[in-house]
Amino acid sequence: MIRLRVDPVKEGTGTTMGLFGNKLPPVVIPPIRRADIAAAVAATPPKEQSWLTQAHAEIDYLSDLLPADEPVQGVARCAPSTTIGFWVGVILLTPLRLAAVYARYEKSRIVGEPTVQNFPFTDVSQLSFVAEKYLNVAYIDTKDGKRTTLEVGRDPAWTTSFMSLGKQTLNRSKF
């Protein structure tokens, strides 16, 4: 049996795969307008960063929508969980809300209008999630009885970290 070994990523060196010694290029994050969002993206694992680079337009869109005095604490890739097609999106966590924007793409072009969802913590009754090997789903329940289901993150460990921080932030907002 052949096992692949992934060496830790060193700044600017890429990841070395043990089987053939091929190096994967480091993730290059395009410039992001807001420093807090750029810092949140930089804090994500490399696998998440590679998906977030595809969501640059969506990140810019949310950068313009969120109030400048509302700091972003975390970011993850997101997409609607009940649709067909290739979707690119991002979900941001602030002390006051979760905000998501995502769009359907065909051949690297947006099809239709992007979808924006805003979940102020004053309206959220519960956050829950499932983070397994191929299933990273967040459930956002609002006080009016509606449930929104989103794919959040590409790596179960990152989904767990992001959504756990979201749950802590929601709980803190109640006081």
N, C-alpha and C positions, 0 to 999 in steps of 0.2 A: 504494500500500500504506500502511495506517495502522499506525503503531507506537505502542504504549503505553509511556510513560515513567513509571517509578516514582521519585519523589523520595525522598531519605533521610528516615526518620522522625525527627522532632524530638519531644522530650519533650512529651506531651500534645497534639500537633497532629494526629495521624493521618497517613495516607499520602495524598498527592495523586496522582490518576491524571491524566496529561497530556491524554488525549483529551477528557474532559468537565469536568475540574477537580473531580470529586467527591472528597470526603474520606472515607476509611474511618476509623471510630472507632478510637482506640487500644485495645489489648487490656487489659482490666481483669482482673487476676488476683485471685480470691477469697483471703481470708486463709488462710495455710497455717500449721499449728501449729508446725512446726520451722523455725527460722531458716535452717539449712543447706539444707533443701529449697527454701524460699522463694528463697534466693539462687541456687540452681541453676536454678530455673524462670525467675527474672528474667534469667539469663544466656543463655537460649535466644533464637533469632531470633523475631520477631513471628509468623511463620507457625506455628512450633512452639508458641509460647505460646497461640495461639488454640485449638489442639487440646488442649493440656494443661488449659485451663480446663474442658473437657468431662470431664476425668478427675479432678475435684476429690475425689470420693468415694474413688477408688482411691488418690490421693495421701494422703488422711487415713488410709486403711487401712494403707498401708505406713509412715506416720509412727508409728503405734502399734506395729507389728511390729518395726521395726528398733531395735536397742539405741541408747540416747541417746548413748553414747560412740563410735558409729561414724558419722563424718561422711559426708554425701552429697557426692560430687564432681561428679556430672552426672545429668541426667534427660532422658528423651525419651519421646515417645508410643510405645506399642507395641500390638500386637494379634497374635493367632495368624495365621499366613500361609496356613493351609490350610483355612479355614472359610468358611461363607457367612453373611451377615448383617452387621449393624453392630456393631462391637466398639469399646470404649473401654478404654484401659489406659495404664499408665505403667511404665517400667523405670528403676530407679535404680542408679547405680554408686557403690560405696563402696570403700575400700581392701581390703576382704575379700571382696566378692561383687558379683554382679549380682542384683537382686531385681525381679521383675515381678508385677504384678497386672492382670488385665483381665477384663471382663465383657461379655456380649452384651446389647444394648439393643434394645427395641422400643418405639416411641412414647415415648421418653425415660424408660423404666422398665427396670430390670435384669431380665433373664429368667434365672432359676436363680441359682446361687451363683457368685460371682467365682472365677476361677482364680488361685492364687498359685504362683509358681515361684521357688525360691531356688537360686542357683548359686554356692556358695562356691568361691573360686578354688582351694582345695585339691582340689576335685573336677573342675575344668575342665581339659581337656587342650588345647583350642584354641578361639579365637574367630576367626571370619572373617565377611565381609559383602560384599554387593553393593549399591552405591549408584548408581543410575542414575535417569533422569528419572521413570519410573513404578514403579521397583522398588527398594525400600529394605529389604533382608532381611539379618538377622543369623543366623548359624549358631553355636550353642553346643554344642560337643562335650564330653562328660564322659568321665572315665577308665573308666567302665563300658561304653563303646561306644555310648551313646545320643546322638542329635543332636536338639536342639530348634531349630526354625525360627520366627522371629518377624519380623513387620514392625516396623521400628524407625525412628522419625522420619518426617516428611512431606517433608522437603527433603533431597535427596541430600548437600548440603554439611554439613548438621547430622548426618545419619546417619554420614557419614565422620568428622566431628570426634568425635562421641560414641563410636563403636566404636573409633576409633584410640586414644582415651584408655582405653577398656576393655582393649584389647590391651596397652597400655603398663603398665597397672595389673596385669594378669595376669602379665606378664613380671617385673615388680618383686616380685610376691608369691612368686616361686619362689626368691628369695634370702634 
